[in-house]
Amino acid sequence: MDSQPSPSSGRFESSPSTSNNTPFLTKSISDASSSSPHSQSLASILNNPHAGKSDGFWWWSTSSSIPTPDFLPLSTLPKPGSETRVPDFQSYLSSISDPYARFHDIQQHARFESLEHQDDQNALVACLKEVPALYFKEDFELEDGSTFKAACPFRTTAENLVTQEKLSQYLDVVELHLVREISLRSNSFFEAQGQLEDLNSKIVQGCDRIRELKETIKLLDDNLVGSARKVQELNVQRSELISLQDKLNLILYVNQALSTLKLLVASADCAGALDVIDDLQHLLDGDELAGLHCFRHVRDQLAASIDSINSILSAEFMRISIHGAGNVDALSTSKFKVQKTISMNGEGHEVKLDEEDNYNLRDRLLPFVIGLLRTAKLPAVLRIYHDTLTADMKTAIKMAVEELLRVLGAQPMDSDFVAGERAVDADGGSSSLASRLRSLSPECFVHLLKAVFLIVQAHLAQASEVKRAIEWILCHLDGHYAADSVAAAIALGAAASETAHETVDQVNSSLQLSVQRNSSKVSSAHGNGNEGITSSTLSRNFRADVLRENAEAVFAACDAAHGRWAKILGVRSPIHPRLRLQEFLNIYNITQEFVTATEKIGGRLGYSIRGTLQSQAKAFIDFQHESRMAKMRAILDQENWAEIDVPDEFQTIVTSLFCSESETRELADEVSADIAPSSPKMVLGSDGSPTAEARLQKISQNAEHTDSTPRSESTAQSNETNSRERGKSSARLLFFRGVGYHMVNCGLILVKMLSECIEMNNSLPGLSSEVVHRVVEILKLFNTRTCQLVLGAGAMQVSGLKSITSKHLALSSQVISFTYTIIPELKRILFLKVPETRKGLLILEVDRVAQDYKVHRDEIHSKLVQIMRERLLVHLRGLPQIVESWNRPENTDTQPSQFARSITKEVGLLQRVLSRTLHELDVQAIFRQVAIIFHSQISEAFSHLDISSEHAKKRMYCDVQHILACIRSLPSDSKSNPPNWGQLDEFVAKNFGEEVGQ
């Protein structure tokens, strides 16, 4: 069994620990060899080529033929009685030599197997088990005080001697293990040395061969290749000279380009300067100028030139875009100063540039827009334009207001507003702009708004044309000579913008950029088509960014104009609620027109100004409603409930608002004789019906006429006086749907208020639901207060009436009936503008008010019946005394008694009053109940009378017949024959049947 250690075994590799500690171990070994007498020379062992084969301690052969081991001779002193010698055991040794050899071989094989599984640190591990770890540290230095104290404490001499002895033992152990490791590697070392000697000889042979080849090549080179190589060298030299010449020409070109660039920038030739910058930038991006120290500042020079060009382009763009509207401001202001009025017919509000000006503006903007697109600065310039346009709009409005106030402040103002506005400005002084605005009359303020409108439209028209010009340049240049230039400029601007964004992103997040690069490397495997798509996407995004900033600038200008307009309105917010309806509508309408025009230009809704206008309109409605409520309370408290003639203006209001076209024609025929020549004439259409314009004109004329002076109250009072003077002349009624109504002063005032509310509802459609609420409150107040004053007899305390008569009740019923009749038509008109979401609740409120009016009217009618019943009961209380006089023999009178004459007289009086005032159906309903009461009460009273004589019976029959004649003459809707048949007729038939037959 011949098994030599493998060279690749771990035993032949140097351990790191061993190599690291080699100097220290070498030192220790050398020290130990010099101090210990038992030490061996390592050099002699390493240099002995037969040590592994001859010395059994260092190397054991694994050969199967192992010689018989030599045993040490026994002691020469034989034991007594024994003369045995070694040859005597020869037979025994020969018999066990083979088994022993196999045993030895197995033992050696197991040892080598265990060594193969150990690493190079086995020896040092064994040393560490015996030698303290302190001596194996890498930083072991006896010069170190702590190390020296740990290794050599030097307490006593005996301890020092023991320490030295231990050190010697440690050195022997380390040396022993090192020698063993070296012996395990000795064969491999000498084999390697032999291989190195063979390699050295081969290298020497190779060098000789190379030397011969060099000689051969040199000869070939001199004889064959020399001339060709010379030609090649000359060609290379020529190429290098040409490259040098090109580089010098490039340097000359760059130098001339830089000089030209300075001249172009100085002369404001931005397009040429950008072309030069593009060429130089292309050279810088390539490698032509790489390494040229003279051009190290070219990038900075180009950046400075680009900044200068951007400044020039931005300034020219601003000059063309904004400053062109300044002349329009001065022209509008001067025109206003001369005329001091601006028409509202639409002519003064259309500020547009003609077609030639639009073309000129586009041509002037085109080169600057292209230049800003090439430098990717157009979005930034548009943002500057956004701020500048906004500030210019605010400044123009402020200067125009200040200039116009100087003109308007010298004009006379209405006396009604001077006192109120002075009261408002008493604490703020009259020199401020706000106080001067508040001191303007409504008409002057409207003129100021019109002038501001013109100025704002001039600026917005200019901004709108600039916006359209930029959109045309970016999107609608198909077929134009500059279409290719714009497309190239957009592509360059998009690339430059993307490069700037990537630079910022790289500075902010390098990690995110690396991830994006990795993903782009992965996606690049799909092909190069994505580059075109990315370029197209960048151009599209860049164009969208420019268009967005362009639109934002115009919208910002509109928003600034809205803010200034809202501020002007806000200054006068305490005054506007106190204006007349038409005056407020003038301000409201011009503001609405302003909002509509500016929103059309800006493309978005102006929420701020709409909110301001809505809040002022609501304040106006609230103030007007409170004024009407207070006015209605005062009028109701002063009402004497006397009938008055209805003026033509109120009939016109009712006809225009509440009547249909057919009803209007019928009513015109009925009241044509009563209409005064001075009253407004109705404009009829082709079919004879009043046109919508005529109705609106009448409404506005009536509102202006009734608002100019408190004429309605004085008119009602004068009509009342005139009616008294005319005596029996019939009063002029208020007709609705062919039915005439007797009116009192407060009823006409209610009609006027309702017409104003309807006009307000039509003029302020956004607040229609608020108007409906106010109308409901006015109707509730009128109904409630009328009930308190008439039915509750409150008019006797507040109006000085001595009593509440049937005439008062009848007129109150007429007014309530008229109001109840027009409520459905009023609801229809008002709800035309109410949103569907709010109609449900408002309809319930209006229906509830209508029901209250119906109940009120029925209560008035019941009150009239109750009055007649109370009068009957009063007369019935005196009937027993009259019957007693009938039973006396001396009473020979055959006429109806005082009871019958009085009750029939009062019934006849009530019939005359009600028939003149109430409608026929109402009169019939009232007297039907009166007849029923008369039948029941009188028949019951007569049935309980004590009639003791024939004369008394005849007197009773006379009274009954007199009363029955009165009852049958009362208005009735019954179909009985005779009319108003009842219990009294049954009483007569029962008690006076024979007399009736005779």
Stockholm file with secondary structure:
# STOCKHOLM 1.0

chainA/1-998         MDSQPSPSSGRFESSPSTSNNTPFLTKSISDASSSSPHSQSLASILNNPHAGKSDGFWWWSTSSSIPTPDFLPLSTLPKPGSETRVPDFQSYLSSISDPYARFHDIQQHARFESLEHQDDQNALVACLKEVPALYFKEDFELEDGSTFKAACPFRTTAENLVTQEKLSQYLDVVELHLVREISLRSNSFFEAQGQLEDLNSKIVQGCDRIRELKETIKLLDDNLVGSARKVQELNVQRSELISLQDKLNLILYVNQALSTLKLLVASADCAGALDVIDDLQHLLDGDELAGLHCFRHVRDQLAASIDSINSILSAEFMRISIHGAGNVDALSTSKFKVQKTISMNGEGHEVKLDEEDNYNLRDRLLPFVIGLLRTAKLPAVLRIYHDTLTADMKTAIKMAVEELLRVLGAQPMDSDFVAGERAVDADGGSSSLASRLRSLSPECFVHLLKAVFLIVQAHLAQASEVKRAIEWILCHLDGHYAADSVAAAIALGAAASETAHETVDQVNSSLQLSVQRNSSKVSSAHGNGNEGITSSTLSRNFRADVLRENAEAVFAACDAAHGRWAKILGVRSPIHPRLRLQEFLNIYNITQEFVTATEKIGGRLGYSIRGTLQSQAKAFIDFQHESRMAKMRAILDQENWAEIDVPDEFQTIVTSLFCSESETRELADEVSADIAPSSPKMVLGSDGSPTAEARLQKISQNAEHTDSTPRSESTAQSNETNSRERGKSSARLLFFRGVGYHMVNCGLILVKMLSECIEMNNSLPGLSSEVVHRVVEILKLFNTRTCQLVLGAGAMQVSGLKSITSKHLALSSQVISFTYTIIPELKRILFLKVPETRKGLLILEVDRVAQDYKVHRDEIHSKLVQIMRERLLVHLRGLPQIVESWNRPENTDTQPSQFARSITKEVGLLQRVLSRTLHELDVQAIFRQVAIIFHSQISEAFSHLDISSEHAKKRMYCDVQHILACIRSLPSDSKSNPPNWGQLDEFVAKNFGEEVGQ
#=GR chainA/1-998 SS CCCCCCTTSGGGSCCHHHHHTHHHHHHHHHHHHHHCTTCCCHHHHHTCTTHHHHCTTTCCCCCSCCCCCCCCCCCSSCCTTCCCCGGGGHHHHHHHHHHHHHHHHHHHHHHHHHHHTSCTTHHHHHHHHHSCGGGGCTTCCTTSHHHHHHHCCCCSHHHHHHHHHHHHHHHHHHHHHHHHHHHHTHHHHHHHHHHHHHHHHHHHHHHHHHHHHHHHHHHHIIIIIHHHHHHHHHHHHHHHHHHHHHHHHHHHHHHHHHHHHHHHHHTTCHHHHHHHHHHHHHHHHSSTTTTCGGGTTHHHHHHHHHHHHHHHHHHHHHHHHTGGGHHHHHHHHHHHHHHSCCCCSSSTTCCCCCHHHHHHHHHHHHHHHHHHHHTTCHHHHHHHHHHHHHHHHHHHHHHHHHHHHHHHTTSCCCHHHHHHHHHHTTTTCSSSHHHHHHTSCHHHHHHHHHHHHHHHHHHHHHHHHHHHHHHHHHHCCTTCTTHHHHHHHHHHHHHHHHHHHHHHHHHHCHHHHHHHHHHHHHHGGGCSHHHHHHHHHHHHHHHHHHHHHHHHHHHHHHHHHHHHHHHHHHHTTTTGGGSCHHHHHHHHHHHHHHHHHHHHHHSSCCHHHHHHHHHHHHHHHHHHHHHHHHHHHHHHHHCCCCCBCCCHHHHHHHHHHHCCHHHHHHHHHHHGGGCCTTSCCCCBCTTSSBCHHHHHHHHHHHHHHHHHSCHHHHHHHHHHHHHHHHTTSCCCCEEETTEEECBCHHHHHHHHHHHHHHHHHHHCGGGHHHHHHHHHHHHHHHHHHHIIIIITCTHHHHTCCSCCCHHHHHHHHHHHHHHHHHHHHHHHHHTTSSCHHHHHHHHHHHHHHHHHHHHHHHHHHHHHHHHHHHHHHHHHHTHHHHHHHHTSTTCCCCSCCHHHHHHHHHHHHHHHHHHHHSCHHHHHHHHHHHHHHHHHHHHHHHHTCCCCSHHHHHHHHHHHHHHHHHHHHSCCCCCCSSTTCCHHHHHHHHHSHHHHHC
#=GC SS_cons         CCCCCCTTSGGGSCCHHHHHTHHHHHHHHHHHHHHCTTCCCHHHHHTCTTHHHHCTTTCCCCCSCCCCCCCCCCCSSCCTTCCCCGGGGHHHHHHHHHHHHHHHHHHHHHHHHHHHTSCTTHHHHHHHHHSCGGGGCTTCCTTSHHHHHHHCCCCSHHHHHHHHHHHHHHHHHHHHHHHHHHHHTHHHHHHHHHHHHHHHHHHHHHHHHHHHHHHHHHHHIIIIIHHHHHHHHHHHHHHHHHHHHHHHHHHHHHHHHHHHHHHHHHTTCHHHHHHHHHHHHHHHHSSTTTTCGGGTTHHHHHHHHHHHHHHHHHHHHHHHHTGGGHHHHHHHHHHHHHHSCCCCSSSTTCCCCCHHHHHHHHHHHHHHHHHHHHTTCHHHHHHHHHHHHHHHHHHHHHHHHHHHHHHHTTSCCCHHHHHHHHHHTTTTCSSSHHHHHHTSCHHHHHHHHHHHHHHHHHHHHHHHHHHHHHHHHHHCCTTCTTHHHHHHHHHHHHHHHHHHHHHHHHHHCHHHHHHHHHHHHHHGGGCSHHHHHHHHHHHHHHHHHHHHHHHHHHHHHHHHHHHHHHHHHHHTTTTGGGSCHHHHHHHHHHHHHHHHHHHHHHSSCCHHHHHHHHHHHHHHHHHHHHHHHHHHHHHHHHCCCCCBCCCHHHHHHHHHHHCCHHHHHHHHHHHGGGCCTTSCCCCBCTTSSBCHHHHHHHHHHHHHHHHHSCHHHHHHHHHHHHHHHHTTSCCCCEEETTEEECBCHHHHHHHHHHHHHHHHHHHCGGGHHHHHHHHHHHHHHHHHHHIIIIITCTHHHHTCCSCCCHHHHHHHHHHHHHHHHHHHHHHHHHTTSSCHHHHHHHHHHHHHHHHHHHHHHHHHHHHHHHHHHHHHHHHHHTHHHHHHHHTSTTCCCCSCCHHHHHHHHHHHHHHHHHHHHSCHHHHHHHHHHHHHHHHHHHHHHHHTCCCCSHHHHHHHHHHHHHHHHHHHHSCCCCCCSSTTCCHHHHHHHHHSHHHHHC
//
